[in-house]
């Protein structure tokens, strides 16, 4: 047996490399940033000397948001990043300074880089075989050196985001083929109905060592139908719950938070938007509350474009967080609220984890599942309102009124549910740690 420097876990953590599938490579969603915050912190605390590689398209911004992580670009052949003093600059500068520079650089360089990559790829001898859909998986070389491949929490294993679902499955399958431990934490699984994505998931997911899902209504049953052994599936809640739960305020808020997501996977008519805005402003006026626009996704400013018109003209509107604000900044704004009205998932997580009830807005099965699953994890804390049905004005008014009235009584129970989910999530990570540590110990004894 060779000598090695063991830490409190019994292994030399400097030998550990964790490759993290981030789910949102541009770092434009504060829900994903909250999960990144929790994931990187947990891994760093367990293995202080480990290298934590995060797949991203914005390396400098990653360093600014998560100084303990290192960027790994998602492309074929991509390796672990270079170290050195230069990479500490974004961490010291922070996302508010690094963000505009990073965005500007990508704006001017993306097209030339795209053409250069096409030329380079055309000159290479093909080494990858297209799958049944014609895709050629782009698996980073960094996976070969990984001690663990971890698919971070998110709602991307779904028909709505087939590109991200397929590339996550590609990565996990490659790791499993190399006998590298794999795990998926805080996952929103489904809906999955497409022929190709179902076949891909059925081939890969049963190979994953542990899958922790964020809700109990749909995910576990879907995973069973895909052949995943039940002992490899655990319900934990969303990993972002821990960040918000740890920032809860001692006093109940006095404002109404609002976020409306309008996108291809969340279609909302102009009429429904008008009704939501009118009801919000009318109700806030009757209870003398301020309105707090809560921006989760900065992708093409989608949340700003659909949320800000709802508060336009109201006398008390709280300032919005900046373009490159952190998840913690948004959680602090949520704490101002007594009630949240939202069509976006993660801001609802931030509210419920602090004991704040939610009126959820939905027009699609995707959001029915997301917000319905959240309701199952926080009983009594979410009332779902369908925006596409008749009588929206009356139904939404009634829902907001009820949640406003019941908010003080719900606060303690919601926080208790959040506390239980934090505990379950940590227990799932303990199982992930054990996967790696047992493998590292085995290898150490063989040297």
C-alpha positions as CSV (number, residue, x, y, z in Angstrom):
1,X,0.0,0.0,0.0
2,X,1.4,3.4,-1.0
3,X,1.5,6.3,1.4
4,X,-1.1,9.1,1.0
5,X,-2.3,12.0,3.0
6,X,-5.7,11.1,4.4
7,X,-8.1,13.8,5.7
8,X,-11.0,13.3,8.1
9,X,-12.9,11.3,5.5
10,X,-10.1,8.7,5.3
11,X,-9.0,9.6,1.8
12,X,-6.7,12.1,0.3
13,X,-9.2,14.7,-1.0
14,X,-6.5,16.3,-3.3
15,X,-7.0,13.2,-5.5
16,X,-10.7,13.8,-5.9
17,X,-12.1,15.4,-9.1
18,X,-15.8,16.0,-9.4
19,X,-17.2,16.9,-12.8
20,X,-20.5,18.7,-12.3
21,X,-23.2,18.8,-15.0
22,X,-24.5,22.3,-14.4
23,X,-27.7,22.2,-16.4
24,X,-27.6,25.9,-17.4
25,X,-24.2,26.7,-18.9
26,X,-24.7,30.5,-19.3
27,X,-25.3,31.1,-15.6
28,X,-28.3,33.3,-16.3
29,X,-30.8,31.6,-13.9
30,X,-30.7,32.3,-10.2
31,X,-32.5,29.1,-9.4
32,X,-29.6,27.2,-10.9
33,X,-27.1,29.5,-9.3
34,X,-28.6,28.7,-5.9
35,X,-28.2,25.0,-6.5
36,X,-24.6,25.6,-7.7
37,X,-24.0,27.6,-4.5
38,X,-25.2,24.7,-2.3
39,X,-23.6,21.9,-4.4
40,X,-20.1,23.5,-4.5
41,X,-20.2,24.4,-0.8
42,X,-21.1,20.9,0.2
43,X,-18.5,19.3,-1.9
44,X,-15.8,21.7,-0.8
45,X,-16.6,21.2,2.9
46,X,-16.4,17.4,2.5
47,X,-13.3,17.4,0.3
48,X,-11.3,20.6,0.9
49,X,-8.6,19.6,-1.6
50,X,-10.8,18.4,-4.4
51,X,-11.0,19.9,-7.8
52,X,-14.6,20.8,-8.7
53,X,-15.1,21.2,-12.5
54,X,-18.4,22.7,-13.6
55,X,-19.5,22.5,-17.2
56,X,-20.1,26.1,-18.5
57,X,-20.0,28.4,-21.5
58,X,-19.1,31.4,-19.2
59,X,-15.8,30.5,-17.4
60,X,-15.0,33.9,-15.9
61,X,-18.5,34.3,-14.6
62,X,-18.4,30.9,-13.0
63,X,-15.3,31.9,-11.2
64,X,-17.0,35.0,-10.0
65,X,-20.1,33.2,-8.8
66,X,-18.4,30.1,-7.4
67,X,-14.7,30.7,-6.6
68,X,-14.2,27.2,-5.3
69,X,-15.2,25.7,-8.7
70,X,-13.3,25.6,-12.0
71,X,-14.8,25.9,-15.4
72,X,-14.8,23.0,-17.9
73,X,-16.1,24.0,-21.3
74,X,-18.7,21.7,-22.8
75,X,-17.2,20.5,-26.0
76,X,-15.4,17.4,-27.3
77,X,-11.9,17.2,-26.0
78,X,-12.3,19.8,-23.3
79,X,-10.0,19.1,-20.3
80,X,-9.7,20.4,-16.8
81,X,-9.0,24.1,-16.7
82,X,-5.6,25.7,-16.2
83,X,-4.8,27.0,-12.7
84,X,-2.9,30.1,-11.8
85,X,-3.3,33.6,-10.4
86,X,-5.2,34.8,-13.4
87,X,-8.2,32.7,-12.5
88,X,-8.4,34.3,-9.1
89,X,-9.2,37.7,-10.6
90,X,-12.9,37.0,-11.4
91,X,-13.4,35.6,-7.9
92,X,-12.0,38.8,-6.3
93,X,-13.9,41.1,-8.8
94,X,-17.3,39.4,-8.3
95,X,-20.1,38.9,-10.8
96,X,-21.2,42.5,-11.0
97,X,-17.9,43.5,-12.5
98,X,-17.1,40.3,-14.4
99,X,-20.6,39.8,-15.8
100,X,-20.7,42.8,-18.3
101,X,-17.2,42.0,-19.5
102,X,-18.0,38.3,-19.9
103,X,-21.2,39.1,-21.8
104,X,-19.5,41.6,-24.0
105,X,-16.7,39.2,-24.9
106,X,-19.1,36.5,-25.9
107,X,-21.2,38.9,-28.0
108,X,-18.3,39.9,-30.1
109,X,-16.5,36.6,-30.3
110,X,-19.3,34.0,-30.6
111,X,-19.8,34.2,-34.3
112,X,-16.1,34.0,-35.3
113,X,-15.6,31.2,-32.7
114,X,-18.6,29.3,-34.2
115,X,-17.1,29.4,-37.7
116,X,-13.7,28.5,-36.5
117,X,-15.1,25.5,-34.7
118,X,-17.0,24.3,-37.8
119,X,-13.8,24.6,-39.9
120,X,-11.7,22.7,-37.3
121,X,-14.3,20.0,-37.0
122,X,-14.5,19.6,-40.8
123,X,-10.8,18.9,-40.9
124,X,-10.8,16.3,-38.2
125,X,-11.2,12.6,-38.7
126,X,-14.6,11.7,-37.1
127,X,-14.1,9.8,-33.8
128,X,-17.7,9.8,-32.7
129,X,-20.7,8.0,-34.2
130,X,-24.0,9.8,-34.6
131,X,-26.9,8.3,-32.5
132,X,-30.3,7.4,-33.8
133,X,-31.3,11.1,-34.0
134,X,-28.2,12.1,-35.9
135,X,-26.6,13.8,-32.9
136,X,-22.8,13.4,-32.3
137,X,-22.3,13.5,-28.5
138,X,-19.8,16.2,-27.4
139,X,-18.4,14.6,-24.3
140,X,-15.5,16.6,-22.6
141,X,-12.2,14.8,-22.1
142,X,-12.3,15.8,-18.5
143,X,-14.7,13.0,-17.7
144,X,-11.9,10.5,-18.0
145,X,-10.1,11.9,-15.0
146,X,-13.2,12.3,-12.8
147,X,-13.7,10.6,-9.5
148,X,-17.4,11.4,-9.7
149,X,-19.8,12.8,-12.4
150,X,-22.6,14.7,-10.7
151,X,-25.7,16.0,-12.5
152,X,-26.6,19.0,-10.4
153,X,-30.3,19.7,-9.6
154,X,-32.6,21.2,-12.2
155,X,-35.6,20.6,-14.4
156,X,-33.8,19.7,-17.6
157,X,-34.5,15.9,-17.8
158,X,-37.7,16.6,-19.7
159,X,-39.3,16.9,-23.2
160,X,-39.1,20.7,-22.8
161,X,-35.3,20.7,-22.9
162,X,-34.2,17.7,-25.1
163,X,-30.8,19.2,-25.9
164,X,-29.8,19.4,-22.3
165,X,-31.4,16.1,-21.4
166,X,-29.5,14.3,-24.1
167,X,-26.2,15.8,-23.3
168,X,-26.6,15.0,-19.6
169,X,-27.5,11.5,-20.5
170,X,-24.4,11.3,-22.9
171,X,-22.1,12.4,-20.0
172,X,-23.6,10.0,-17.5
173,X,-23.4,7.1,-19.9
174,X,-19.8,7.8,-20.7
175,X,-18.9,7.9,-17.0
176,X,-20.8,4.7,-16.3
177,X,-19.0,3.0,-19.2
178,X,-15.7,4.1,-17.6
179,X,-16.9,2.7,-14.2
180,X,-16.8,6.2,-12.6
181,X,-19.4,6.8,-9.9
182,X,-22.4,8.8,-11.1
183,X,-25.2,10.7,-9.3
184,X,-28.1,13.0,-10.0
185,X,-29.3,15.3,-7.2
186,X,-32.3,17.5,-6.8
187,X,-33.7,16.5,-10.1
188,X,-37.1,17.4,-11.7
189,X,-37.8,14.4,-13.9
190,X,-40.3,14.7,-16.7
191,X,-42.5,15.0,-18.5
192,X,-40.7,12.5,-20.8
193,X,-42.8,11.3,-23.7
194,X,-40.6,11.7,-26.8
195,X,-39.5,8.5,-28.4
196,X,-35.8,9.2,-28.7
197,X,-35.4,10.9,-25.3
198,X,-37.4,8.1,-23.6
199,X,-35.2,5.4,-25.2
200,X,-32.0,7.3,-24.2
201,X,-33.2,7.7,-20.6
202,X,-34.2,4.1,-20.4
203,X,-30.7,3.1,-21.6
204,X,-28.8,5.4,-19.2
205,X,-30.7,6.2,-16.0
206,X,-30.7,2.6,-14.7
207,X,-26.9,2.8,-14.7
208,X,-26.8,5.9,-12.5
209,X,-25.7,5.0,-8.9
210,X,-28.1,7.4,-7.2
211,X,-30.9,9.7,-8.4
212,X,-32.3,12.2,-5.9
213,X,-35.6,13.8,-7.0
214,X,-37.1,17.0,-5.8
215,X,-40.7,15.9,-5.7
216,X,-42.7,12.7,-5.0
217,X,-45.7,13.2,-7.3
218,X,-44.3,12.2,-10.7
219,X,-40.5,11.6,-10.7
220,X,-40.2,8.3,-8.7
221,X,-43.0,6.6,-10.7
222,X,-41.4,7.7,-14.0
223,X,-38.0,6.5,-13.0
224,X,-39.5,3.1,-12.0
225,X,-41.1,2.9,-15.5
226,X,-37.7,3.5,-17.0
227,X,-36.2,0.6,-15.1
228,X,-34.3,2.5,-12.4
229,X,-34.0,0.3,-9.3
230,X,-36.1,1.7,-6.4
231,X,-33.1,1.6,-4.0
232,X,-31.3,4.1,-6.2
233,X,-34.1,6.7,-6.0
234,X,-34.7,9.0,-3.1
235,X,-37.0,12.0,-2.7
236,X,-35.2,15.0,-1.2
237,X,-36.8,18.2,-2.3
238,X,-34.9,20.9,-4.2
239,X,-31.3,21.4,-3.2
240,X,-31.9,25.2,-3.4
241,X,-34.1,24.9,-0.3
242,X,-31.1,24.9,1.9
243,X,-29.8,28.3,0.7
244,X,-33.2,30.1,1.2
245,X,-34.0,28.3,4.5
246,X,-30.7,29.6,5.9
247,X,-31.6,33.2,5.0
248,X,-35.1,33.3,6.5
249,X,-36.2,36.5,8.2
250,X,-37.5,36.6,11.8
251,X,-40.3,38.9,10.9
252,X,-43.1,38.3,8.4
253,X,-42.9,40.3,5.2
254,X,-45.4,43.0,4.2
255,X,-45.1,43.0,0.4
256,X,-46.3,40.8,-2.5
257,X,-43.7,39.2,-4.7
258,X,-44.4,38.6,-8.3
259,X,-42.7,36.8,-11.2
260,X,-44.3,35.8,-14.5
261,X,-42.4,33.6,-17.0
262,X,-43.6,33.8,-20.6
263,X,-41.7,31.4,-22.9
264,X,-42.3,28.6,-25.4
265,X,-42.7,26.1,-22.6
266,X,-44.8,28.6,-20.6
267,X,-47.2,30.3,-23.0
268,X,-49.3,33.1,-21.5
269,X,-51.8,35.2,-23.5
270,X,-51.8,39.0,-23.5
271,X,-55.2,38.9,-21.9
272,X,-54.0,36.6,-19.0
273,X,-51.1,38.9,-18.4
274,X,-53.4,41.9,-18.2
275,X,-55.6,40.1,-15.7
276,X,-52.7,39.1,-13.5
277,X,-51.4,42.6,-13.4
278,X,-54.8,44.2,-12.7
279,X,-55.5,41.7,-9.9
280,X,-52.1,42.1,-8.3
281,X,-52.2,45.9,-8.3
282,X,-55.8,46.0,-7.1
283,X,-55.2,43.6,-4.2
284,X,-51.9,45.3,-3.2
285,X,-53.7,48.6,-3.0
286,X,-56.4,47.2,-0.7
287,X,-53.8,45.9,1.8
288,X,-51.4,48.8,1.4
289,X,-48.6,46.4,0.3
290,X,-45.7,47.1,-2.0
291,X,-45.1,44.9,-5.1
292,X,-41.7,43.2,-5.5
293,X,-40.7,42.2,-9.0
294,X,-38.5,39.0,-8.6
295,X,-36.3,38.2,-11.6
296,X,-35.2,34.6,-11.7
297,X,-34.1,34.1,-15.3
298,X,-32.0,36.6,-17.2
299,X,-32.0,34.6,-20.4
300,X,-32.9,37.1,-23.0
301,X,-34.4,39.1,-20.1
302,X,-37.4,36.9,-20.3
303,X,-38.6,37.4,-16.7
304,X,-38.0,41.2,-16.9
305,X,-40.0,41.5,-20.1
306,X,-43.0,39.7,-18.7
307,X,-42.9,40.7,-15.0
308,X,-42.2,44.5,-15.1
309,X,-45.4,45.4,-17.0
310,X,-47.5,43.8,-14.2
311,X,-46.3,46.4,-11.7
312,X,-46.2,49.4,-14.0
313,X,-48.0,52.4,-12.6
314,X,-48.3,51.0,-9.1
315,X,-47.2,53.6,-6.5
316,X,-45.1,51.2,-4.4
317,X,-42.7,49.1,-6.4
318,X,-39.5,47.8,-4.9
319,X,-36.3,47.9,-6.9
320,X,-35.3,44.8,-8.9
321,X,-32.0,43.0,-8.5
322,X,-29.4,43.8,-11.2
323,X,-28.5,41.6,-14.2
324,X,-25.6,39.9,-12.5
325,X,-27.0,39.8,-9.0
326,X,-26.6,36.5,-7.1
327,X,-29.1,34.0,-6.0
328,X,-28.6,35.2,-2.4
329,X,-29.6,38.7,-3.5
330,X,-32.8,37.4,-4.9
331,X,-33.6,35.4,-1.8
332,X,-33.1,38.5,0.3
333,X,-35.8,40.3,-1.8
334,X,-38.2,37.3,-1.5
335,X,-37.9,37.7,2.3
336,X,-39.7,41.0,2.1
337,X,-42.8,39.3,1.0
338,X,-45.9,38.0,2.8
339,X,-47.2,36.2,-0.3
340,X,-45.6,35.3,-3.7
341,X,-47.5,35.1,-7.0
342,X,-45.3,33.4,-9.6
343,X,-45.2,31.5,-12.9
344,X,-41.5,30.6,-12.3
345,X,-40.5,27.6,-10.2
346,X,-37.4,28.5,-8.2
347,X,-38.6,31.8,-6.8
348,X,-41.4,29.7,-5.3
349,X,-38.8,27.4,-3.7
350,X,-37.1,30.5,-2.2
351,X,-40.4,31.7,-0.8
352,X,-41.6,28.4,0.6
353,X,-38.3,27.6,2.2
354,X,-38.6,30.8,4.2
355,X,-42.2,30.1,5.2
356,X,-43.9,32.3,2.6
357,X,-47.0,30.8,0.8
358,X,-47.2,30.8,-3.0
359,X,-49.9,31.3,-5.7
360,X,-48.5,29.4,-8.6
361,X,-49.5,30.4,-12.2
362,X,-49.5,27.7,-14.9
363,X,-50.5,27.2,-18.5
364,X,-48.7,23.9,-19.3
365,X,-48.2,20.4,-18.1
366,X,-44.5,21.2,-17.5
367,X,-45.4,23.8,-14.9
368,X,-48.4,21.8,-13.6
369,X,-45.8,19.1,-12.8
370,X,-43.2,21.6,-11.4
371,X,-45.6,23.6,-9.2
372,X,-47.7,20.6,-8.4
373,X,-44.7,18.7,-7.2
374,X,-43.7,21.7,-5.1
375,X,-47.2,21.7,-3.6
376,X,-46.7,18.1,-2.6
377,X,-43.5,18.9,-0.8
378,X,-45.0,21.9,1.0
379,X,-48.6,20.8,1.8
380,X,-50.9,23.8,2.1
381,X,-48.3,26.3,0.9
382,X,-49.1,26.4,-2.8
383,X,-52.3,27.2,-4.6
384,X,-52.2,26.5,-8.3
385,X,-54.1,28.8,-10.6
386,X,-54.6,27.9,-14.3
387,X,-54.2,31.0,-16.4
388,X,-55.9,29.4,-19.5
389,X,-59.2,28.8,-17.8
390,X,-62.3,31.1,-17.6
391,X,-62.9,33.2,-14.6
392,X,-59.2,34.0,-14.0
393,X,-59.9,37.4,-12.4
394,X,-62.1,35.9,-9.7
395,X,-60.0,32.7,-9.1
396,X,-56.7,34.6,-8.9
397,X,-58.2,37.2,-6.5
398,X,-59.6,34.5,-4.3
399,X,-56.2,32.6,-4.2
400,X,-54.2,35.7,-3.3
401,X,-56.7,36.8,-0.7
402,X,-56.6,33.4,1.0
403,X,-52.8,33.1,1.0
404,X,-52.5,36.6,2.4
405,X,-54.9,35.9,5.2
406,X,-53.4,32.5,6.0
407,X,-49.7,33.4,5.7
408,X,-48.9,33.9,9.4
409,X,-50.4,30.5,10.3
410,X,-48.6,28.7,7.5
411,X,-45.2,30.1,8.3
412,X,-44.1,27.6,10.9
413,X,-45.3,24.4,9.1
414,X,-43.6,25.5,5.8
415,X,-40.3,26.1,7.5
416,X,-40.5,22.7,9.2
417,X,-41.1,21.1,5.8
418,X,-38.1,23.0,4.4
419,X,-36.0,21.8,7.3
420,X,-36.9,18.2,6.6
421,X,-36.0,18.6,3.0
422,X,-32.6,20.1,3.8
423,X,-32.0,17.0,6.0
424,X,-33.1,14.6,3.3
425,X,-30.9,16.4,0.7
426,X,-27.9,16.2,2.9
427,X,-28.4,12.5,3.5
428,X,-28.5,11.9,-0.2
429,X,-25.2,13.7,-0.5
430,X,-23.8,11.5,2.2
431,X,-24.6,8.5,-0.1
432,X,-22.8,10.3,-3.0
433,X,-19.8,11.0,-0.8
434,X,-19.7,7.3,0.2
435,X,-19.7,6.2,-3.5
436,X,-16.5,8.2,-4.1
437,X,-14.8,7.5,-0.8
438,X,-15.2,3.7,-1.0
439,X,-13.8,3.8,-4.5
440,X,-10.9,6.0,-3.5
441,X,-10.0,3.9,-0.5
442,X,-10.1,0.7,-2.7
443,X,-7.7,2.3,-5.2
444,X,-5.4,3.5,-2.4
445,X,-5.1,0.0,-0.9
446,X,-4.2,-1.4,-4.3
447,X,-1.4,1.0,-5.0
